[in-house]
Amino acid sequence: MVVPAQATQERGCYEEYLRDGRGVEVFCEDGRPGNFRAVAHCRTPLSSWDEPGTIGRVRGRSSFAECGGVLGPVWVESYHVDWL
């Protein structure tokens, strides 16, 4: 299992890495009101890309983003939050 890099945490949000580091679930309890989306920074030994997640709500529901669609090792290197 590859351990994800330490992400720069968005103020008022925290994360949990899931599925052997292939996904990240982000919870925002404080910050801007409204909706947000976690964007996973995905990585393989040969490439990298961003993968947008589901829409979350502050103090409501989390946003989940998963790196997938490739064969071989893939992991979430970090993430950021897009405020909607």
ROTOR-649660 format. One record per residue: residue number from 1; x, y, z of N, C-alpha, C, O in turn; chain; residue in one letter. Coordinates in nm, 3 decimals, decimal comma, m for minus. Layout:
<pts>
<pt NUM; <X; Y; Z>; <X; Y; Z>; <X; Y; Z>; <X; Y; Z>; 'A'; 'A'>
...
</pts>
This chain:
<pts>
<pt 1; <0,084; m0,118; 0,000>; <0,000; 0,000; 0,000>; <0,089; 0,124; 0,000>; <0,187; 0,133; 0,074>; 'A'; 'M'>
<pt 2; <0,053; 0,219; m0,082>; <0,124; 0,346; m0,088>; <0,053; 0,443; 0,006>; <m0,069; 0,457; 0,000>; 'A'; 'V'>
<pt 3; <0,128; 0,509; 0,091>; <0,070; 0,606; 0,183>; <0,061; 0,741; 0,113>; <0,160; 0,789; 0,058>; 'A'; 'V'>
<pt 4; <m0,059; 0,806; 0,113>; <m0,072; 0,933; 0,045>; <0,012; 1,041; 0,112>; <0,039; 1,037; 0,232>; 'A'; 'P'>
<pt 5; <0,052; 1,137; 0,031>; <0,128; 1,251; 0,084>; <0,038; 1,334; 0,173>; <m0,084; 1,329; 0,161>; 'A'; 'A'>
<pt 6; <0,098; 1,409; 0,260>; <0,021; 1,497; 0,346>; <m0,033; 1,613; 0,264>; <0,044; 1,689; 0,205>; 'A'; 'Q'>
<pt 7; <m0,164; 1,627; 0,260>; <m0,226; 1,734; 0,183>; <m0,225; 1,864; 0,262>; <m0,221; 1,864; 0,385>; 'A'; 'A'>
<pt 8; <m0,227; 1,972; 0,190>; <m0,247; 2,101; 0,253>; <m0,394; 2,109; 0,290>; <m0,480; 2,113; 0,203>; 'A'; 'T'>
<pt 9; <m0,421; 2,110; 0,418>; <m0,559; 2,101; 0,463>; <m0,632; 2,233; 0,443>; <m0,581; 2,339; 0,479>; 'A'; 'Q'>
<pt 10; <m0,750; 2,224; 0,386>; <m0,838; 2,339; 0,370>; <m0,892; 2,376; 0,508>; <m0,931; 2,288; 0,585>; 'A'; 'E'>
<pt 11; <m0,893; 2,503; 0,538>; <m0,941; 2,548; 0,669>; <m1,084; 2,500; 0,693>; <m1,172; 2,520; 0,610>; 'A'; 'R'>
<pt 12; <m1,106; 2,437; 0,807>; <m1,238; 2,387; 0,843>; <m1,272; 2,251; 0,785>; <m1,382; 2,201; 0,807>; 'A'; 'G'>
<pt 13; <m1,179; 2,191; 0,712>; <m1,204; 2,061; 0,649>; <m1,102; 1,959; 0,700>; <m0,993; 1,995; 0,745>; 'A'; 'C'>
<pt 14; <m1,137; 1,833; 0,691>; <m1,044; 1,726; 0,721>; <m1,071; 1,610; 0,626>; <m1,178; 1,602; 0,566>; 'A'; 'Y'>
<pt 15; <m0,974; 1,522; 0,612>; <m0,983; 1,416; 0,513>; <m0,959; 1,279; 0,575>; <m0,901; 1,266; 0,682>; 'A'; 'E'>
<pt 16; <m1,007; 1,179; 0,503>; <m0,980; 1,040; 0,537>; <m0,948; 0,968; 0,406>; <m1,027; 0,971; 0,312>; 'A'; 'E'>
<pt 17; <m0,832; 0,904; 0,402>; <m0,792; 0,831; 0,281>; <m0,849; 0,690; 0,289>; <m0,836; 0,623; 0,391>; 'A'; 'Y'>
<pt 18; <m0,911; 0,646; 0,179>; <m0,981; 0,518; 0,175>; <m0,932; 0,434; 0,059>; <m0,858; 0,481; m0,028>; 'A'; 'L'>
<pt 19; <m0,974; 0,309; 0,058>; <m0,947; 0,215; m0,052>; <m0,798; 0,205; m0,082>; <m0,755; 0,221; m0,196>; 'A'; 'R'>
<pt 20; <m0,721; 0,178; 0,021>; <m0,575; 0,162; 0,008>; <m0,509; 0,285; m0,053>; <m0,414; 0,272; m0,130>; 'A'; 'D'>
<pt 21; <m0,559; 0,402; m0,019>; <m0,499; 0,526; m0,068>; <m0,544; 0,568; m0,207>; <m0,490; 0,663; m0,263>; 'A'; 'G'>
<pt 22; <m0,643; 0,497; m0,265>; <m0,693; 0,530; m0,399>; <m0,805; 0,633; m0,396>; <m0,844; 0,685; m0,500>; 'A'; 'R'>
<pt 23; <m0,857; 0,663; m0,277>; <m0,967; 0,758; m0,265>; <m0,948; 0,848; m0,145>; <m0,876; 0,814; m0,051>; 'A'; 'G'>
<pt 24; <m1,016; 0,963; m0,148>; <m1,013; 1,055; m0,035>; <m1,156; 1,105; m0,011>; <m1,226; 1,144; m0,104>; 'A'; 'V'>
<pt 25; <m1,195; 1,103; 0,115>; <m1,325; 1,156; 0,156>; <m1,297; 1,280; 0,239>; <m1,221; 1,276; 0,336>; 'A'; 'E'>
<pt 26; <m1,360; 1,391; 0,201>; <m1,334; 1,519; 0,266>; <m1,463; 1,567; 0,333>; <m1,570; 1,565; 0,274>; 'A'; 'V'>
<pt 27; <m1,449; 1,610; 0,458>; <m1,558; 1,663; 0,538>; <m1,525; 1,809; 0,570>; <m1,413; 1,839; 0,610>; 'A'; 'F'>
<pt 28; <m1,620; 1,899; 0,552>; <m1,599; 2,040; 0,586>; <m1,704; 2,079; 0,689>; <m1,824; 2,076; 0,662>; 'A'; 'C'>
<pt 29; <m1,657; 2,115; 0,806>; <m1,745; 2,152; 0,917>; <m1,751; 2,303; 0,937>; <m1,836; 2,352; 1,011>; 'A'; 'E'>
<pt 30; <m1,662; 2,375; 0,874>; <m1,654; 2,519; 0,892>; <m1,604; 2,577; 0,761>; <m1,557; 2,503; 0,674>; 'A'; 'D'>
<pt 31; <m1,614; 2,704; 0,746>; <m1,566; 2,767; 0,624>; <m1,679; 2,830; 0,547>; <m1,781; 2,869; 0,604>; 'A'; 'G'>
<pt 32; <m1,660; 2,841; 0,419>; <m1,761; 2,904; 0,334>; <m1,891; 2,824; 0,341>; <m1,888; 2,701; 0,344>; 'A'; 'R'>
<pt 33; <m2,003; 2,893; 0,344>; <m2,130; 2,819; 0,344>; <m2,158; 2,760; 0,206>; <m2,111; 2,810; 0,104>; 'A'; 'P'>
<pt 34; <m2,234; 2,653; 0,206>; <m2,276; 2,596; 0,079>; <m2,208; 2,466; 0,044>; <m2,174; 2,385; 0,130>; 'A'; 'G'>
<pt 35; <m2,187; 2,448; m0,086>; <m2,137; 2,322; m0,139>; <m1,988; 2,329; m0,172>; <m1,932; 2,437; m0,193>; 'A'; 'N'>
<pt 36; <m1,928; 2,212; m0,177>; <m1,786; 2,201; m0,212>; <m1,764; 2,069; m0,283>; <m1,850; 1,980; m0,281>; 'A'; 'F'>
<pt 37; <m1,649; 2,057; m0,347>; <m1,612; 1,932; m0,414>; <m1,464; 1,905; m0,385>; <m1,380; 1,993; m0,403>; 'A'; 'R'>
<pt 38; <m1,434; 1,784; m0,340>; <m1,295; 1,742; m0,324>; <m1,241; 1,707; m0,463>; <m1,311; 1,645; m0,544>; 'A'; 'A'>
<pt 39; <m1,119; 1,747; m0,489>; <m1,052; 1,712; m0,615>; <m0,924; 1,638; m0,578>; <m0,832; 1,696; m0,521>; 'A'; 'V'>
<pt 40; <m0,920; 1,509; m0,610>; <m0,803; 1,426; m0,580>; <m0,693; 1,451; m0,681>; <m0,720; 1,461; m0,801>; 'A'; 'A'>
<pt 41; <m0,571; 1,462; m0,635>; <m0,454; 1,472; m0,721>; <m0,399; 1,330; m0,733>; <m0,330; 1,281; m0,643>; 'A'; 'H'>
<pt 42; <m0,431; 1,265; m0,843>; <m0,400; 1,123; m0,863>; <m0,262; 1,106; m0,923>; <m0,211; 1,192; m0,995>; 'A'; 'C'>
<pt 43; <m0,201; 0,991; m0,892>; <m0,064; 0,966; m0,936>; <m0,044; 0,819; m0,965>; <m0,098; 0,732; m0,896>; 'A'; 'R'>
<pt 44; <0,035; 0,791; m1,067>; <0,089; 0,659; m1,095>; <0,239; 0,676; m1,110>; <0,287; 0,790; m1,107>; 'A'; 'T'>
<pt 45; <0,314; 0,569; m1,125>; <0,458; 0,587; m1,145>; <0,492; 0,667; m1,272>; <0,602; 0,722; m1,282>; 'A'; 'P'>
<pt 46; <0,398; 0,675; m1,369>; <0,428; 0,740; m1,496>; <0,347; 0,866; m1,525>; <0,381; 0,940; m1,617>; 'A'; 'L'>
<pt 47; <0,241; 0,893; m1,450>; <0,157; 1,008; m1,483>; <0,085; 1,063; m1,361>; <0,090; 1,004; m1,253>; 'A'; 'S'>
<pt 48; <0,019; 1,177; m1,380>; <m0,063; 1,236; m1,275>; <m0,180; 1,310; m1,339>; <m0,172; 1,352; m1,454>; 'A'; 'S'>
<pt 49; <m0,290; 1,324; m1,264>; <m0,408; 1,394; m1,312>; <m0,495; 1,429; m1,192>; <m0,472; 1,380; m1,082>; 'A'; 'W'>
<pt 50; <m0,595; 1,515; m1,215>; <m0,691; 1,551; m1,112>; <m0,823; 1,480; m1,138>; <m0,866; 1,466; m1,253>; 'A'; 'D'>
<pt 51; <m0,885; 1,434; m1,031>; <m1,012; 1,362; m1,041>; <m1,114; 1,429; m0,949>; <m1,101; 1,419; m0,827>; 'A'; 'E'>
<pt 52; <m1,216; 1,497; m1,006>; <m1,317; 1,562; m0,922>; <m1,406; 1,460; m0,853>; <m1,432; 1,352; m0,907>; 'A'; 'P'>
<pt 53; <m1,452; 1,494; m0,735>; <m1,536; 1,404; m0,657>; <m1,681; 1,445; m0,657>; <m1,725; 1,529; m0,735>; 'A'; 'G'>
<pt 54; <m1,754; 1,383; m0,569>; <m1,897; 1,413; m0,552>; <m1,912; 1,549; m0,486>; <m1,817; 1,604; m0,431>; 'A'; 'T'>
<pt 55; <m2,032; 1,602; m0,492>; <m2,059; 1,732; m0,429>; <m2,094; 1,709; m0,283>; <m2,181; 1,628; m0,250>; 'A'; 'I'>
<pt 56; <m2,025; 1,782; m0,195>; <m2,052; 1,777; m0,052>; <m2,116; 1,906; m0,006>; <m2,125; 2,003; m0,081>; 'A'; 'G'>
<pt 57; <m2,161; 1,906; 0,116>; <m2,223; 2,024; 0,175>; <m2,159; 2,050; 0,310>; <m2,141; 1,958; 0,390>; 'A'; 'R'>
<pt 58; <m2,125; 2,176; 0,336>; <m2,066; 2,214; 0,464>; <m2,161; 2,175; 0,576>; <m2,280; 2,204; 0,571>; 'A'; 'V'>
<pt 59; <m2,107; 2,108; 0,678>; <m2,182; 2,058; 0,792>; <m2,295; 1,966; 0,751>; <m2,393; 1,952; 0,824>; 'A'; 'R'>
<pt 60; <m2,283; 1,903; 0,633>; <m2,389; 1,814; 0,586>; <m2,336; 1,682; 0,537>; <m2,344; 1,581; 0,608>; 'A'; 'G'>
<pt 61; <m2,281; 1,681; 0,418>; <m2,232; 1,554; 0,361>; <m2,091; 1,573; 0,308>; <m2,050; 1,683; 0,273>; 'A'; 'R'>
<pt 62; <m2,020; 1,463; 0,304>; <m1,881; 1,464; 0,258>; <m1,874; 1,460; 0,106>; <m1,974; 1,436; 0,039>; 'A'; 'S'>
<pt 63; <m1,756; 1,484; 0,054>; <m1,727; 1,470; m0,089>; <m1,623; 1,359; m0,102>; <m1,524; 1,356; m0,029>; 'A'; 'S'>
<pt 64; <m1,646; 1,267; m0,196>; <m1,556; 1,154; m0,215>; <m1,499; 1,158; m0,356>; <m1,575; 1,165; m0,453>; 'A'; 'F'>
<pt 65; <m1,368; 1,152; m0,368>; <m1,300; 1,147; m0,498>; <m1,211; 1,024; m0,500>; <m1,143; 0,994; m0,403>; 'A'; 'A'>
<pt 66; <m1,213; 0,953; m0,612>; <m1,135; 0,828; m0,624>; <m1,052; 0,828; m0,751>; <m1,099; 0,869; m0,858>; 'A'; 'E'>
<pt 67; <m0,930; 0,782; m0,738>; <m0,841; 0,765; m0,853>; <m0,861; 0,624; m0,907>; <m0,844; 0,527; m0,834>; 'A'; 'C'>
<pt 68; <m0,897; 0,614; m1,031>; <m0,923; 0,483; m1,088>; <m0,910; 0,488; m1,239>; <m0,866; 0,587; m1,297>; 'A'; 'G'>
<pt 69; <m0,951; 0,380; m1,300>; <m0,952; 0,372; m1,444>; <m0,820; 0,337; m1,508>; <m0,807; 0,342; m1,630>; 'A'; 'G'>
<pt 70; <m0,722; 0,300; m1,427>; <m0,592; 0,259; m1,482>; <m0,551; 0,128; m1,418>; <m0,593; 0,096; m1,306>; 'A'; 'V'>
<pt 71; <m0,469; 0,053; m1,489>; <m0,414; m0,071; m1,433>; <m0,283; m0,038; m1,363>; <m0,211; 0,054; m1,403>; 'A'; 'L'>
<pt 72; <m0,253; m0,111; m1,261>; <m0,130; m0,089; m1,188>; <m0,151; 0,001; m1,068>; <m0,264; 0,037; m1,036>; 'A'; 'G'>
<pt 73; <m0,042; 0,036; m1,001>; <m0,053; 0,116; m0,879>; <m0,097; 0,259; m0,910>; <m0,044; 0,324; m1,000>; 'A'; 'P'>
<pt 74; <m0,194; 0,305; m0,833>; <m0,244; 0,442; m0,841>; <m0,278; 0,487; m0,700>; <m0,323; 0,405; m0,619>; 'A'; 'V'>
<pt 75; <m0,257; 0,614; m0,669>; <m0,285; 0,663; m0,536>; <m0,318; 0,811; m0,539>; <m0,288; 0,881; m0,636>; 'A'; 'W'>
<pt 76; <m0,381; 0,858; m0,430>; <m0,410; 1,000; m0,412>; <m0,284; 1,061; m0,351>; <m0,246; 1,028; m0,239>; 'A'; 'V'>
<pt 77; <m0,222; 1,151; m0,426>; <m0,101; 1,217; m0,377>; <m0,137; 1,330; m0,281>; <m0,068; 1,351; m0,181>; 'A'; 'E'>
<pt 78; <m0,243; 1,403; m0,312>; <m0,296; 1,510; m0,228>; <m0,434; 1,546; m0,281>; <m0,487; 1,475; m0,367>; 'A'; 'S'>
<pt 79; <m0,492; 1,652; m0,232>; <m0,623; 1,695; m0,280>; <m0,637; 1,844; m0,256>; <m0,559; 1,905; m0,182>; 'A'; 'Y'>
<pt 80; <m0,738; 1,902; m0,319>; <m0,778; 2,039; m0,284>; <m0,931; 2,043; m0,286>; <m0,996; 1,949; m0,332>; 'A'; 'H'>
<pt 81; <m0,987; 2,152; m0,236>; <m1,131; 2,170; m0,229>; <m1,170; 2,282; m0,324>; <m1,114; 2,392; m0,319>; 'A'; 'V'>
<pt 82; <m1,268; 2,254; m0,410>; <m1,330; 2,357; m0,494>; <m1,460; 2,397; m0,425>; <m1,544; 2,312; m0,397>; 'A'; 'D'>
<pt 83; <m1,477; 2,525; m0,400>; <m1,600; 2,575; m0,339>; <m1,699; 2,608; m0,450>; <m1,665; 2,678; m0,545>; 'A'; 'W'>
<pt 84; <m1,820; 2,558; m0,439>; <m1,922; 2,576; m0,544>; <m2,029; 2,675; m0,503>; <m2,122; 2,702; m0,579>; 'A'; 'L'>
</pts>
